[in-house]
Amino acid sequence: VKRMKDVKKILLATDFSSGATAALKQGIRMCERDGTQLELLHVVDSHGMVDLADALHQSVEETTRHFEEDAGTQLNQWLKNAGVEQSFPVSIVSGQPLDRSG
């Protein structure tokens, strides 16, 4: 098994899917084996956030904050369901996780 000697951190983007869970478990194994750090990233899709905020009679910032908080709760539940007890640095950001033009 080849080790990643020069890699210091692994950034794992998650959408909380079963595929992401498999990647998480593999990432944990790699970090334990190689002594690297695992960081988690989730992107809250901001596409349509302005229209949604208008419909909810909220500011875009308030709506985004609610979605980001909910994503944090989902991430914690996802980790629990995956049987993961370690804690990792987490970034939850708003943006467009995928280019919709194609």
Secondary structure, 3 states (H helix, E strand, C coil): CCCCCCCCEEEEECCCCHHHHHHHHHHHHHHHHHCCEEEEEEEEECCCHHHHHHHHCCCHHHHHHHHHHHHHHHHHHHHHHCCCCCCCCEEEEEECCCCCCC
